[in-house]
């Protein structure tokens, strides 16, 4: 169980204007700005839950993760993870967590991957049999067999990220923090990572906290979303609840031959090209079937596709609503 209650964190950042003269002046007299990274952040995450922690850059996501990992100490508030305060009992706490930062590596750059894994085994004091069993399982699930003898610096980004995830799980953590785990990955690597995380959660009951800007990751992995903006929790709910808050408008992409059909007042033209229209409508005012029927009465339709509001559009609408 993860419980955060009214966590606050500020940073004191030095500021100066450009120019050599101002740089010299800053050596003797500096100006500082107080950044409120987190303001009264509170939430609870149950064991075995997979949660998407989302928000724009600078919202406070990574700061929250670092506090939950014990890397940072908050200015005030309480954080209880399985009965421990992370920054006070860090040695015991890190044995139960795994962390993957998409833009930072825990692998040694110039040595084979297996050497990094064995060093991690020694750092966490993992039992030999447990390490061997975990290594075999992770090697198979993440397809690492051909990579173990390869130095990290020679791997592609997708290969390295699979190794990073394996490294974070060798000691059987109860909680897995994933900060942008699929950043820069190709489509095949993203799908492989998502499938593995789902299997891990189903098999071991591992709690997963995922921070990402990729809403496809959120849709594929999580049922619950925490939205943070300007250091405050703005929304705590499911994707379905997020969809209910958003417009239910539908988009019709219509391809036709012949004359362009006339649109009624309940249809909004989004894009028009020769033989193709993109139309937006609210099903509460005009059903999709009625809209298609009206268009078909006027011209020959060669193709019709219907889509709703995407997750990215819903989140962007929330950012706009909360001015973040």
Backbone torsions as a table, in degrees:
resi	resn	phi	psi	omega
1	UNK	NA	132.5	177.7
2	UNK	-113.2	123.3	-179.5
3	UNK	-129.8	118.2	173.7
4	UNK	-111.9	132.0	-179.8
5	UNK	-130.3	112.0	173.8
6	UNK	50.2	52.6	177.4
7	UNK	-77.0	128.8	176.8
8	UNK	-124.8	140.3	177.6
9	UNK	-148.0	128.7	176.0
10	UNK	-124.0	154.2	177.0
11	UNK	-125.2	140.9	176.7
12	UNK	-100.5	112.6	-173.0
13	UNK	-113.5	128.7	178.1
14	UNK	-73.9	139.4	-179.1
15	UNK	-127.4	142.1	170.6
16	UNK	-156.7	156.2	178.8
17	UNK	-84.9	165.6	-178.4
18	UNK	-71.1	156.9	176.6
19	UNK	118.8	144.7	-177.0
20	UNK	-64.4	-42.1	-178.6
21	UNK	-60.9	-43.7	179.6
22	UNK	-68.7	-30.8	177.7
23	UNK	-65.2	-41.8	178.0
24	UNK	-65.5	-42.4	179.4
25	UNK	-61.3	-36.9	-178.0
26	UNK	-66.9	-19.4	177.4
27	UNK	-66.6	-26.2	-175.3
28	UNK	-108.9	-27.8	-178.8
29	UNK	-144.3	110.9	-177.1
30	UNK	-107.8	147.6	173.4
31	UNK	-103.3	141.0	-177.7
32	UNK	-124.5	150.3	175.7
33	UNK	-123.7	136.4	178.4
34	UNK	-92.5	120.2	178.6
35	UNK	-102.7	122.2	177.5
36	UNK	-89.2	93.2	-176.0
37	UNK	-73.3	-40.5	179.5
38	UNK	-134.8	136.4	179.9
39	UNK	-131.8	107.0	176.4
40	UNK	52.7	49.0	179.2
41	UNK	-79.5	122.3	-179.5
42	UNK	-137.3	133.4	171.8
43	UNK	-168.0	164.2	178.2
44	UNK	-128.5	134.6	178.0
45	UNK	-122.6	124.0	-177.9
46	UNK	-79.0	159.1	177.1
47	UNK	-59.7	135.5	177.3
48	UNK	80.7	3.0	-178.9
49	UNK	-84.2	147.1	173.5
50	UNK	-113.2	118.5	-172.1
51	UNK	-123.1	134.3	173.6
52	UNK	-94.2	122.5	-179.3
53	UNK	-108.2	104.0	-169.3
54	UNK	-121.6	160.9	179.2
55	UNK	163.4	164.3	179.9
56	UNK	-70.2	171.1	176.5
57	UNK	-59.1	136.9	179.7
58	UNK	80.6	9.0	-177.5
59	UNK	-75.8	-25.6	-178.8
60	UNK	120.0	9.7	-177.1
61	UNK	-64.1	-54.5	-176.9
62	UNK	-65.9	-34.0	177.0
63	UNK	-62.5	-42.7	178.1
64	UNK	-62.1	-45.1	-179.9
65	UNK	-60.7	-43.4	-178.8
66	UNK	-65.5	-33.7	175.5
67	UNK	-68.1	-43.0	179.6
68	UNK	-67.6	-24.4	176.8
69	UNK	-85.2	-14.2	-178.1
70	UNK	91.4	5.9	179.9
71	UNK	-74.4	-39.2	179.5
72	UNK	-114.2	151.2	174.4
73	UNK	-107.8	126.1	179.9
74	UNK	-71.5	160.9	176.5
75	UNK	-70.6	-36.3	179.1
76	UNK	-158.7	167.8	-179.3
77	UNK	103.2	174.1	-176.7
78	UNK	-125.8	142.5	176.0
79	UNK	-135.3	117.3	-179.7
80	UNK	-120.7	118.8	178.5
81	UNK	-123.8	108.9	-177.6
82	UNK	52.9	41.5	175.7
83	UNK	83.2	5.1	-179.2
84	UNK	-119.9	151.4	169.3
85	UNK	-97.0	113.6	-169.0
86	UNK	-51.4	-47.3	-174.5
87	UNK	-79.0	-12.9	177.9
88	UNK	-96.0	-29.5	-179.1
89	UNK	-123.9	53.2	-169.1
90	UNK	-65.7	-41.0	-177.4
91	UNK	-61.4	-46.4	178.9
92	UNK	-70.0	-36.2	-176.1
93	UNK	-66.8	-43.2	-174.6
94	UNK	-68.1	-17.3	176.7
95	UNK	-69.9	-19.2	-177.6
96	UNK	-105.6	3.9	-179.1
97	UNK	-126.6	152.5	171.1
98	UNK	-124.0	141.9	-174.8
99	UNK	-133.3	132.6	174.2
100	UNK	-127.1	113.8	173.2
101	UNK	-101.0	116.4	-173.6
102	UNK	-57.7	-27.4	-176.7
103	UNK	-104.4	7.5	177.1
104	UNK	-133.5	149.3	-176.1
105	UNK	-115.4	143.5	172.7
106	UNK	-105.4	6.1	178.7
107	UNK	-94.3	144.1	176.6
108	UNK	-76.9	128.3	-164.5
109	UNK	-65.0	-38.6	-169.4
110	UNK	-105.4	6.4	-179.7
111	UNK	-114.7	157.6	177.6
112	UNK	-58.5	151.1	-177.3
113	UNK	-56.2	-39.6	-177.7
114	UNK	-62.7	-32.8	177.1
115	UNK	-66.3	-39.9	176.1
116	UNK	-62.8	-43.5	179.4
117	UNK	-60.5	-42.3	-178.3
118	UNK	-69.6	-33.8	176.0
119	UNK	-67.1	-40.3	176.3
120	UNK	-63.0	-38.9	175.2
121	UNK	-56.5	-44.6	-179.1
122	UNK	-69.8	-37.7	179.5
123	UNK	-62.8	-43.7	-178.0
124	UNK	-88.5	-2.7	179.9
125	UNK	54.9	50.1	-179.1
126	UNK	-79.1	134.6	177.1
127	UNK	-56.8	141.7	-175.3
128	UNK	-56.3	-44.0	-178.6
129	UNK	-68.8	-42.2	178.8
130	UNK	-62.0	-42.7	179.2
131	UNK	-61.4	-45.6	-178.4
132	UNK	-63.3	-44.1	179.9
133	UNK	-64.0	-44.5	-180.0
134	UNK	-65.0	-41.4	-179.7
135	UNK	-62.2	-44.4	179.7
136	UNK	-63.4	-42.9	-178.8
137	UNK	-66.2	-46.6	-178.6
138	UNK	-67.5	-36.4	178.2
139	UNK	-62.0	-39.8	-179.6
140	UNK	-73.0	-47.4	-175.4
141	UNK	-68.1	-35.7	-177.5
142	UNK	-100.3	4.3	176.9
143	UNK	55.0	60.4	-176.0
144	UNK	-106.0	-0.4	-171.9
145	UNK	-51.8	-43.6	-176.8
146	UNK	-80.8	-5.8	-174.9
147	UNK	-102.4	-16.6	-170.2
148	UNK	-61.8	-30.7	-178.0
149	UNK	-96.4	10.1	-175.8
150	UNK	-104.1	134.2	175.8
151	UNK	-61.8	145.5	-176.7
152	UNK	-58.9	-34.7	-175.5
153	UNK	-67.0	-18.2	-178.8
154	UNK	-94.3	-2.9	-177.4
155	UNK	-84.8	152.8	170.9
156	UNK	-72.5	167.0	-178.6
157	UNK	-61.2	-42.9	179.8
158	UNK	-63.0	-42.3	178.3
159	UNK	-64.5	-42.2	-178.8
160	UNK	-65.9	-39.4	-179.2
161	UNK	-65.4	-35.7	176.0
162	UNK	-63.9	-39.0	177.1
163	UNK	-68.3	-37.6	178.2
164	UNK	-61.6	-43.3	-179.9
165	UNK	-65.0	-42.4	177.5
166	UNK	-60.8	-43.6	-178.9
167	UNK	-60.6	-34.8	-178.3
168	UNK	-76.6	-9.7	-175.2
169	UNK	-114.6	0.5	-175.9
170	UNK	-64.0	-24.9	-176.4
171	UNK	-102.0	19.1	177.1
172	UNK	57.2	55.6	-179.4
173	UNK	-70.3	150.2	176.7
174	UNK	-82.8	-26.3	-176.2
175	UNK	-127.5	135.6	179.0
176	UNK	-121.1	118.9	175.9
177	UNK	-98.3	122.4	-179.7
178	UNK	-119.0	109.6	179.6
179	UNK	-105.3	103.7	-177.1
180	UNK	52.7	56.7	-175.7
181	UNK	-71.3	-19.2	-177.7
182	UNK	-111.0	15.7	-177.9
183	UNK	-61.2	126.7	177.1
184	UNK	77.6	4.3	-178.0
185	UNK	-83.7	151.7	174.3
186	UNK	-76.6	171.2	-174.1
187	UNK	-60.5	-40.7	-178.4
188	UNK	-65.4	-43.7	-179.7
189	UNK	-66.3	-38.1	178.3
190	UNK	-61.8	-45.4	-179.4
191	UNK	-62.8	-41.5	-179.8
192	UNK	-62.9	-42.5	-179.5
193	UNK	-66.3	-43.5	-180.0
194	UNK	-61.9	-45.1	-179.4
195	UNK	-61.7	-39.9	-179.7
196	UNK	-65.3	-44.0	-178.6
197	UNK	-62.3	-39.6	178.0
198	UNK	-64.7	-41.3	177.6
199	UNK	-64.2	-40.6	-180.0
200	UNK	-61.4	-45.3	-179.9
201	UNK	-65.6	-40.9	-178.7
202	UNK	-69.4	-39.2	-174.5
203	UNK	-81.5	-45.5	-174.4
204	UNK	-103.2	-11.3	-176.1
205	UNK	69.0	27.8	-178.8
206	UNK	-67.9	131.3	174.1
207	UNK	-74.9	131.2	-176.5
208	UNK	-123.6	125.1	172.9
209	UNK	-114.1	116.3	-172.5
210	UNK	-114.2	121.1	171.7
211	UNK	-110.0	129.0	-176.7
212	UNK	-164.5	158.6	170.9
213	UNK	-98.0	-4.9	-178.4
214	UNK	-89.7	104.1	-176.9
215	UNK	-69.5	-18.2	174.6
216	UNK	-66.4	-35.7	174.3
217	UNK	-62.3	-45.0	-179.0
218	UNK	-61.7	-46.6	-178.9
219	UNK	-64.4	-38.6	-176.0
220	UNK	-74.4	-28.4	-168.5
221	UNK	-114.4	-34.0	-168.0
222	UNK	-112.7	154.7	174.2
223	UNK	-109.0	-17.7	-176.7
224	UNK	-124.0	144.0	-179.0
225	UNK	-125.3	133.8	168.4
226	UNK	-111.6	118.4	178.8
227	UNK	-102.2	123.1	178.6
228	UNK	-116.9	141.1	177.8
229	UNK	-151.2	132.3	-178.0
230	UNK	52.6	37.6	174.9
231	UNK	80.5	6.9	-178.7
232	UNK	-124.1	144.5	174.8
233	UNK	-75.6	119.7	-175.4
234	UNK	-102.7	-25.7	-176.9
235	UNK	-152.1	135.0	175.7
236	UNK	-134.9	105.0	-177.7
237	UNK	-173.1	-169.3	-178.3
238	UNK	-95.4	169.5	175.5
239	UNK	-61.5	-36.5	178.4
240	UNK	-62.2	-40.6	178.0
241	UNK	-66.4	-36.0	177.1
242	UNK	-63.1	-40.7	-179.7
243	UNK	-66.4	-35.9	179.9
244	UNK	-66.6	-30.0	178.3
245	UNK	-75.1	-20.6	-175.6
246	UNK	-96.2	164.1	177.5
247	UNK	-63.4	142.4	178.2
248	UNK	-95.3	21.2	-178.3
249	UNK	-62.6	147.1	178.9
250	UNK	-110.7	151.7	176.9
251	UNK	-114.2	125.0	176.7
252	UNK	-107.2	126.4	171.9
253	UNK	-106.5	113.0	-172.4
254	UNK	-115.2	127.2	172.6
255	UNK	-111.1	137.2	-172.7
256	UNK	-143.1	162.4	172.6
257	UNK	-122.9	138.2	-177.1
258	UNK	107.6	-153.6	-178.4
259	UNK	-74.7	148.9	178.4
260	UNK	-69.7	133.3	179.7
261	UNK	-72.8	151.7	175.7
262	UNK	-85.0	140.6	-179.6
263	UNK	-96.6	143.4	175.9
264	UNK	-81.6	172.2	-174.6
265	UNK	-67.2	-17.5	-179.4
266	UNK	-88.0	-0.3	176.4
267	UNK	-109.5	139.6	178.0
268	UNK	-115.2	123.7	-179.6
269	UNK	-79.9	119.7	179.5
270	UNK	-97.2	-32.3	-177.4
271	UNK	-157.0	142.5	-179.5
272	UNK	-138.5	125.1	173.2
273	UNK	-134.3	167.6	179.0
274	UNK	-59.2	115.8	177.6
275	UNK	80.1	9.3	-177.2
276	UNK	-150.7	132.7	177.0
277	UNK	-128.3	143.2	171.1
278	UNK	-115.1	118.8	-171.2
279	UNK	-123.0	138.5	176.6
280	UNK	-112.4	140.3	179.0
281	UNK	-153.1	159.1	176.8
282	UNK	-102.5	116.8	-178.2
283	UNK	-58.7	-21.9	177.9
284	UNK	-68.4	-28.2	-179.9
285	UNK	-94.5	-36.5	-178.1
286	UNK	-150.5	120.1	-178.3
287	UNK	-68.6	156.4	-179.9
288	UNK	-62.4	-41.8	-178.6
289	UNK	-64.0	-40.4	178.2
290	UNK	-66.2	-38.5	179.8
291	UNK	-63.4	-44.2	179.7
292	UNK	-64.8	-41.1	179.9
293	UNK	-61.4	-42.4	179.4
294	UNK	-63.4	-40.2	179.4
295	UNK	-68.8	-38.8	-178.0
296	UNK	-67.7	-26.0	177.8
297	UNK	-67.6	-23.1	-172.9
298	UNK	-100.9	-25.5	-176.6
299	UNK	-155.7	169.3	178.9
300	UNK	-86.3	119.4	179.6
301	UNK	-89.5	126.2	179.8
302	UNK	-97.6	-23.2	178.2
303	UNK	-162.8	141.2	178.5
304	UNK	-139.4	130.6	173.6
305	UNK	-129.3	146.8	-176.3
306	UNK	-126.1	134.5	177.5
307	UNK	-141.7	156.0	177.1
308	UNK	-100.7	-168.3	178.8
309	UNK	-71.5	130.8	-179.9
310	UNK	-76.9	163.2	178.7
311	UNK	-61.5	-39.9	178.9
312	UNK	-60.3	-40.7	179.6
313	UNK	-67.3	-38.3	178.4
314	UNK	-64.0	-44.9	-179.4
315	UNK	-66.9	-40.7	177.8
316	UNK	-60.6	-37.4	177.9
317	UNK	-65.5	-37.7	177.4
318	UNK	-66.2	-42.8	177.1
319	UNK	-56.4	-42.7	-179.5
320	UNK	-67.5	-41.0	-179.2
321	UNK	-61.1	-40.8	-178.1
322	UNK	-94.2	4.3	178.5
323	UNK	55.5	51.2	178.8
324	UNK	-121.0	NA	NA
